[in-house]
Amino acid sequence: MSRIRTYISEVMLELRKATWPWDPKEKGFAKYKELNDSTIMVFVAMILLGAFVAFFDTALRYSFQALNDWASR
């Protein structure tokens, strides 16, 4: 039981040292502004990367299909 108590106290000590992505002085959703901004940034990056991959996938597919049609004539 003593080992568990020591472990929990060490975890709590380390969590106090951590830097959290929000301002503890703010209240409500403003408290999580940095976290919300980072999450939005990740979603935008995912959408842009997905669009980039989809565009080149479609472009290459039609290019190879056209090249194949031309070569088979």
Buried (B, 14 or more C-beta within 10 A) or exposed (E): EEEEEEEEEEEEEEEEEEEEEEEEEEEEEEBBEEEBEEEEEEEEEEEEEEEEEEEEEEEEEEEEEEEEEEEEE
